[in-house]
């Protein structure tokens, strides 16, 4: 399993994550920030557990995020 975490409040809406993994990221029409699809929020952090098949695309998204607010880690 893979855990993806985003600190959404710091997002600048650059769209890099959407370009990397459009099935997991969307731009909100409400505020222009990126949204982690299917995630739950806790204390300002959005997080979701996904399958191993999403690791590469979302790691690419995290590396290209200019404000460094995305974390991708393998879990046991």
Number of C-alpha atoms within 10 A of each C-alpha: 14 18 18 23 21 23 18 18 12 12 19 15 20 16 19 18 26 19 14 18 17 16 12 19 20 19 18 12 8 6 9 14 18 22 19 26 15 13 17 13 15 8 6 12 15 20 21 17 18 17 10 12 10 18 18 13 16 25 19 16 23 22 16 16 18 14 14 14 17 24 16 22 14 13 10 5
